[in-house]
Amino acid sequence: MEAEPAPIQLKAWLIILTVLLSATAFVAYPRLSAKYRHYQSHRAAEAATTSIKPQLRDGDLIFHTSQSAQSQAIQLATHSPYSHCGIVYRRGEQWQVLEAVQPVKLTPLADWVARGQGQHFVLKRLRDAATALTPAALARLQTEGRSLLDRPYDLAFSWNDDRIYCSELIWKVYDRGLHRHLGTLQRLRDFDLSNPAVQAKLRERYGPNLPLNEPVISPVSIFNSPKLVLVLRR
């Protein structure tokens, strides 16, 4: 029969086991903490979006402050906190956002809100949506949106359809579907390019050859369009 471990040996094994468990927990903690924060963020976003569902309408536009790497440069260049936007659609019982990320896709509304800074967002709508957004008009908007699905994100903000960025997606869908121009097209040179963070991002994207005459539509230009009205701000 095997001898029982001596009390000193047992104590030593318990110390070793405790150290190993503590080390494992230390290594795993950041990952678990990040998952918990993501879970909490998503729960908060689900609660926020559930409460506003009665106010949503197909074709609404939604804006937030993105947490992407380029968000700060966009905010500085356009003098606006809003750096990302999309179009809200209802699909069955679920609300989704047509957005240009990587790639252009439909994202569940709660997921979209959870990605924004502080889960804050603003919802806007065509001023004459009650008469302009007929079932036929909405069908045209959705057709134009579907034609751009899966296009890669446009890091260079060019004006062709090979790649698409967020405000370009909204502008082209409304232009082609309803012949409505939301916001004013500008040139890259029209933005405030003086901040070092903006200049660094421009050098990263373009090198020394800036396409200063490239047409650009910014999220804030759409946001400030007089053709839109505020629906809610969260």
N, C-alpha and C positions, 0 to 999 in steps of 0.2 A: 504494500500500500504506500502511495506517495505521501511524503511528509508534508504537513501544513507549513506554509511560509512563515518565517519568524516575523514578529511584529515590526521589526525595523525594516525588513525587506518589503513587507506589505506597505508600510508608510512611504518607502522610496518609490514603489510602483505607483502609488496614488499621486505623489508629487509629479512624477513624470507624465502621468495621464492628464493631470490638470494643466500642466504646461503645454502639452500637445493640443488639448482642446482649446486653450486660450489662444494659442498661435493660429489655429484654424479659424477661430471666430474673428481674430484680428484681420486676417487676410480676406475673409468672406464679408466682413462688415460693410465696406464701401459698396460692394455689389448689392447686398441686401438692402442697404440704406437707399441706394439709387432706385431700386425696384419699388421700395415702399413709397418713396417720394413720387414716382411715376404713377403708382396706384392711387395715391391720395389726390394727385393733380387730376387724374382722369375721373375720379369720383366727383370732384368738385365741378369739373366741366360737364359731366353728365347731369348733375343737379341743375346747373345753370341753364343748359340747353333744354332740359325737360320743362322747366318753368316758362320758357319763352315760346314753346312750340305753337300755341294758339295765335301768336303774333306773326309767325313766319309766313311768307308768301313765295311761291316759285319765282325765280328771277331776282330775288333780293341780292344785294351786294354786301359782303361782310369784310371787315378790315381789322387787323390787329398788328401788334408789334412783334415781329418775328424774332426768334432767338438764334437765327442762322448767323454764320460767320460774316455775311455781308450786310446784315441789318443796320449796324451802326453807320456804315458808309452811306447807305441809302438815306437814313434819317438826317445825316449831316448835309448831304448834297441837296436834299429836297426841303429841309427845314420842317420836317414833319415827323411825329412819332410813328406814323403808320408806314410799315415797310412791306406788308404782305396783304393780299386780298383775293377774293374768290366769289363765285356765284352760287347761291343756295338753290337747291332743287329738292323736291320730294320724290322719293322712289319707294312706292308702297307705303309702309308705315315709318320709313326712316328718312331723316333729312340728311342730305349730303352736300358737300362743297366741291364744285368743279374748280380745281386750282392747278396752277403751273408750278410744280416742284420738280422732282426727278422721278418719273416723267410727269406730263400732264395727266391728271387722274381725278377720280371722284373719291373724296375722303369723308367718312362719317363725321357729322357736324361736331360731336363731342370730342373726337380725336383732333379735329382742326382747332377747336377752342383750347384744348389742353396744351397744344404746342405753343400757344402765344404767351407772351410775357405776362405773368400774373393772371392768366386766363381772362384778361380783359379783351373786349371786342366791341365793335360798333356795327350796327346794321343800318343800311340805307336802301332806298327804294325809288324807282321812277316816280316823279311827281304825279304823273297821270297814269300810274300803273293800273288803276281800276278799269280804264278804258283801253289802254295800249296793250296790256299783257293778256290778250285773249288766248284761248286754247291754241288757236292757229299760230299766234305770235310766239307763244312759249314753245311750241313744237319746232318752230324755225330756230329759236335760240338753242334748243337742245341739239338740233341737227348740226348747227355750226360748232357747238361744243364738242360733239362726238367726232367731228372731222379732225379735231386737233388732239384727241386723246392719244396718249403714248408718245407724243413728241417730247424729245429731251428738253431739259431746262436750258434756257439761253443765258449763259454767264456773261456774254458779250453785249447783251441788250440790242441785238440787231433787229431790223424790221422785216425780215423775211419769215416764212412759216416753217423753215427747217427746224428751228428751235424757238421756244416760246417762254417768255417770263410772265409773271402773274398779272400785272396791269395790262400788258399787251393782250393777254387772253381775254380779259373782260372787254377791252376796247374793240377787238376784232369780232367777238361773238355778238356784241350789241350793234356794231356797225353793219355786219353782214346779215344778221338776223332781222334787225328792226330799222336799219339805216339811222341809228341814233349814235351821235358822237358824244361819249361821256368823258368830259375833260378835254384839255387842249394839248394837241401834239406839240412837243418842243424839240429842240436840238440838244445834244449832249452839252454843248457849250453854254446853254442857258442855265445850267445848274451851278450851284456853288461848289466848285472843285478845289477850293483853297485849303481845306483842312488836310493835315498830313495823313490822317486815316483814309480819307477819300483818295488822295494822291497815291498812297501805297496800294490801294485796291485797283486803281486804274493802271498802275505800272504792272501789277500782277496779271491783269486781264489783257492789256493791249501792248505792253512794252512801251517804246518811245513814240509809237504812232497812234495817237488818239483820234478816233473817228468823231471829231467834234461836230460834224454836220449830220450825224446819224439821227433820224427821227426817234424820239423816245416819248412814251407816255408813262408818267409816274403814278404810284398809288394815290398820292395826295392830290394830284390833278383830277383824278376821277372822284376822289372823296369830296372835293370842293365844287364839283359840277353843280350849277344851278338847276340842272334837270333832275336832281336827286333830293329827297327829303330824308330827314333823320327818323328812323323807326324806333331804335332803342340803343342805349349805351350801357354796357356792363363792365 
